[in-house]
Amino acid sequence: MSLQKQTDYDILSSWDFLKDYHTHREKMIALARSVYITIGSLFEDTVVEPADCEEALAQVLSADTLWNKVLRKKYHAKPTLYKTFTEAMARHILDNEWEHITT
């Protein structure tokens, strides 16, 4: 089941975050993979699904230096929007890169 909503795509696209995503794709996959591995180690007998990683990945992105630089480059965006952008990006990464995250 897809986590990403149409509004997520619209937000990421209209603010040019998809371009940033493609520029920093490998770094974002690595962050998501670290979340996946951590959650998997905490719940060893459970199959980890994208939804299990969504909140944690958003938190990791929020703390990531590179992601924060990307956010700050959106000069017209108010910092109150950063959480919305981050959550949308977390869902986008998990939906589009799950195969790469889990291998």
Residue pairs with C-beta under 8 A, 6 or more apart in sequence:
1 51
2 95
3 50
3 51
3 54
3 91
3 94
3 95
4 88
4 91
4 92
4 94
4 95
4 96
5 91
7 88
8 87
8 88
8 91
8 92
9 92
11 17
11 84
11 85
11 88
12 18
12 21
12 85
12 88
12 89
12 92
15 74
15 77
15 85
16 74
17 70
17 85
17 88
17 89
18 92
20 70
20 73
21 28
21 89
21 92
21 93
24 66
24 70
25 97
27 66
28 61
28 67
28 89
28 93
28 97
29 93
29 97
29 100
29 101
31 57
31 60
31 61
31 64
31 93
32 53
32 57
32 90
32 93
32 94
32 97
32 101
33 100
33 101
33 102
34 60
35 53
35 56
35 57
35 60
36 48
36 53
36 101
36 102
38 56
39 48
39 52
39 53
39 56
40 48
43 52
46 52
48 102
50 94
50 95
50 98
53 94
53 101
54 87
54 90
54 91
54 94
55 90
57 90
57 93
57 94
58 83
58 86
58 87
58 89
58 90
61 67
61 86
61 89
61 90
62 68
62 82
62 83
62 86
67 86
67 89
71 77
71 82
71 85
71 86
74 85
77 85
93 101
94 101
